[in-house]
Amino acid sequence: MTPLRFDERVAVVTGAGRGVGRSHAKLLAAKGARVIVADHGVGIDGGGSSPEPADEVVREISESGGRAVACYASVAEPEDAQTIIDTAIETFGRIDVVVNNAGIHDPGLFTELSVEQFRRMLDVHYLGTVAVCRAAWPHFVAAGYGRVVNTVSEAMLGGISELTSYGAAKGAVFGLTRNLATEGIRHGIRVNAVAPRANTRMSASHSDSVAAQLSIPKDVMNTINASMPPELCAPAAAFLAHEDCPLNGEVLQIGMGGVARLAVVRTAGITKSPLSAEDIAENLEQIMNISDAQVTAVTEMVQ
């Protein structure tokens, strides 16, 4: 197969200073893209800032023969998000790809998390993704081309405690991804998402809690974490960012050497009019049966 190259393309990767974002930026650069390494350099809970993570990734890309520039703006501020895209335009003259990876992690039980903690999660994960996409969108529309790769999480599906704020914010990004895909297709813009499984400083901060919840011995958890280097997530992001990618509105669960489709399905259910609560109770098994379920599709927006 012909290698998937990004020569002459310009990509913005947010949260690119460490972890999964760093791997995305380095792989795109290795494949020929000119990369904006956007990272505010904050702690995992969103506090503080530093230029060092972004500068280090730019140095690594440059030493490998690639082209990259750093941007230290915060995606949580709309003006800063605009600065990230402006940096691409001013430095390289165009923008072709946006990989929204920036995120924070602040786990806690629902009853112990403050409203401010929920809001901070939405500001970075959801509204940060919105702001960067809004800044890039006019350029994509004018060019008749664009690729957006958002970052969601399996946490949006539930199953692990202490992630109500994080999982809900990622669920919002999922909804944004699906709806932007509907609007973008007529302009040559494709919008997809990845759900990474990776051992990063964020996952490590919650690793002990997850192990306790699932009764996983510490040595086994360490082995699991070792099998999830962030670099294994980058190929899927690169595929979704490429001009030859046919997908739109999809989520690829990635990591540990695997890739799979995450999708919302609709069961065959029942149809009855009038429909009563008792009808639902009596036919619950059929309603919940996924054997004939269909994946909900993204279609072009009709105006």
Secondary structure, 3 states (H helix, E strand, C coil): CCCCCCCCCEEEEECCCCHHHHHHHHHHHHCCCEEEEECCCCCCCCCCCCCHHHHHHHHHHHHCCCEEEEECCCCCCHHHHHHHHHHHHHHHCCCCEEECCCCCCCCCCCCCCCHHHHHHHHHHHHHHHHHHHHHHHHHHHHHCCEEEEEECCHHHHCCCCCCHHHHHHHHHHHHHHHHHHHHHHHHCEEEEEEEECCCCHHHHHHHHHHHHHCCCCHHHHHHHHHCCCHHHHHHHHHHHHCCCCCCCCCEEEEECCEEEEECCEECCCCCCCCCCHHHHHHCHHHHHCCCCCEECCCCCCCC
